[in-house]
Amino acid sequence: MKTKYIKPFRFYGGKFYLLDDIYNIISLVKNRITCFVDVFGGSGVVAFNLPFKVNNIVYNDINKWLYKTFKVLQDDNLREKLIEKLKMSFRHRDIFNEFKEAYWNDDIEGLSDLEMAFRFLYLTANSFSGDLLNFAILIKEERDTTSPIINSLKLITNEMKNWTIENLDFRELIKKYDSETTFFYLDPPYLRGGKIYKFPFTEQDFYDLKNILDNIKGMWLMNESEVDFDFIKKVFGEPNFVKDYTSHCINARQINGKKPSRLEGFWFDLKSDNYKNLKDFLKVGEK
């Protein structure tokens, strides 16, 4: 039976369905980790569900709306106010479009941190697949789209109070926190993600990331989807592992009419030869 994980909110590109294998890899060196850094934090699922204690957890995202949202979630008083605002909200295309315009134009003048967090989560709750672009059309019966977010926010523990929340470019962030006992988890934006990302990645960004990772003291793990395999392999080489996962992603493959599936690659450097159990961890579904 799989572990039940917390998904704070939907966000495009999240690796929720990879968590078991992500943690299996990280656990190989868990006794050496004093600082865990989620470089491209997104919805924060990797940091939220970390199955072992780390003294210092760093959540980072260059998207200021995400940064402000997590600063609000970290504050008990503001988080409760956010939950109340979400409870009072209702689905409406005009409201969605107003919030969407402010988000994509970065129109934050006069908006408090609480209002930014509310608008961001309203968009995630009411957009198609968490893309913050398109108002979700509910073809089936009307459903409550905010309750899952509210329920998840109520599960946030006091441990998040000790997180460090950053809003930095990955180059600056990795340099700031690099050490022999730092573990960097990396889930960069898809190269083919296009306008779905507020801060999309370029080919040069991936080359810069590779150069940085080749020269750090810390340990790291990077996940990338098959949609970018051709280019990523040119930069990072062949992945340590590739697995096939059932996926709810829009561009996932349908196999014989069954649930959509997509390949995910794992690239990592644990600064250790202790990989002997890794194949056992990742054996199921390995390609």
Beta strands, then each sheet from edge to edge (+ up, - down):
strand 1: 35-38
strand 2: 56-60
strand 3: 164-166
strand 4: 182-186
strand 5: 219-225
strand 6: 241-246
strand 7: 261-269
sheet 1: 3+ 2+ 1+ 4+ 5+ 7- 6+
end
